[in-house]
Amino acid sequence: MSQGFPTLPPLNALKVFEAVTRHLNFRLAAEELGVTQGAVAQQIRGLESSIGLKLFDRLPRTLALTGAGAGYAVSVRQAFELLDEATRALRPEPDRLTLSVTPTFASRWMLPRLPAFTAAWPDIDLRVLASERLVQFHHEGVDLAVRYGRPPFGAGLDATLLFSQSVLAVVSPDLLAELGDPQDQGNCQRYALLHDGHHLWPAFFAFVFPNSTLHHQHHLRFNQTALALEAAINGQGIALTSQHFALNDLASGRLVPAFPQSMTVDAGWYLVSPRRPREHPPVAAVRAWLLEQVKQP
């Protein structure tokens, strides 16, 4: 008769181990699991004791997997993936997917494309979560995120470039007619600069006026690009934006370029997701759809 799995450590200890391998930090793993940092450390000590091997090196500010720990982490994660898939198969449900995006990306890029997504993937129940802060994928049930910056975005995460950041200045045509061409520095001083959370105006002015220093006096500050764009549409000043967020406004004439130049920034918008041996089909479908949408005019 089968004796079960006599060498298998407690599953709770393995769950804690898997979380710690992703964060390489007891505190962050504890926050994800909803337990104390001491409880996480105790589970890891118990696991190492039961196995008889050291799985982590304790460094001053972080943890590092030992050789044995790194190999064990891959196998443990694969085992949990298999358990997760088996459990999903027992309770077939509509494919649900949570996509975390920034508010500007949601309102300026995602929302206009949602009807096309629904038509292409009617069986995927998509939840769009708009937030500026970094998400904890497993703890918050997020499958895929879109974030601005440069990789790497964290341990155990994969990042795929959605589009690079190319910044242009936009203004309402009525304000442009009233105040004149901002390429003339005298006219430029008459405009209010509409700031967002990226603080790119100094770099942009150095780019468009390389041989002079422009000390601008009129500023309006917002924490999101979408708000700065709405202010620009309403004739309150010039905003900086990714061309991807202003396509409809430029096409309709609500906004026009304030300068002919666009400035490339060493950052971009990335699809970010937990690294897994096998990507769930809904996540793969949404990833492919988003990448295809970027290619559309």
Steps between C-alpha positions, in 0.01 A plus 500: 500500500621851416649689792417843356785749487706450815778745399266781398532807727183673625317666211466824695878520533535445126247775432700739717823390330352571154396850605842576650678384182311765303554789741836398651374684805320361807301819559360522145417128500322543833293790361396289203403203718331706772720371782778644714861525388597280793258228387657502153852476642392214727345307210821537296717386792274201551512412131879521488519286813267232364685483168844526658620762252544876505265658245579871547806707579403779744656823369492841674205640300364206306509125452670291235408148397772243545569261214278240662235761573491627141449153357237416762316829429448407135357159590277635778359773275428246225323277754278786615425588137384140441284509814349830391419370152351179641278699736384729221412197289274369780295821501470621142408867492519781245860607453558791734794734473597808701706759314661778706576822309568862587199736490636686195562177312149385590316815390719604210601169341306206642139620517468593131618148410282299739217443248752341265629282783150382593430414140825306464484321836136473616581209736755695707357684800742794513539718810697821447653635821627860467771589750830690503659285768691180442285193550568178688392254235421193709366683803264722296403241239652699213594297192658765279603863544603791280762722660724788394872485564798280428548130577556319725177571689560247776620151581309223326332735249516499121473825304415542131526840332160627387621831358790736559448846643510771232389833646335782308350831611132561419275803521148596401480669157303792647769574758769467234320758284465732799854487641708426190760244402677373819814427297560874542634530854315825559170334411592188697522701821132591460382141533441311823692173519277211601705253706426136581676251724791445257657849537635510143468870422863594587633220277256591223600867500868401491411284200305764301707803608851348523686831481311693767364467850129570529375601846127452480266668746156348440432147624205275577580166661304173487582151621379329181562557131128454428417805714767712331359399160147598603634837611675542164179415311326770706757759393687529830853447368742257334526139615762233442377153413578174329367512146305180579287690753411789269431324169122554506531864608757574231290323236186692599679836520429551870877518546785592266878468542650804671847414368593288197753297702430195713745393770594137557528401866702205632192330644185340372170333571542132584279198546603352835398160638625235743749259347333160460597172333180518295297812437124460547319517163294814590818687600672394176193611302482843664876549465484418127197726453664798672818460294293480181306815595823700525560428130161642402493858364 
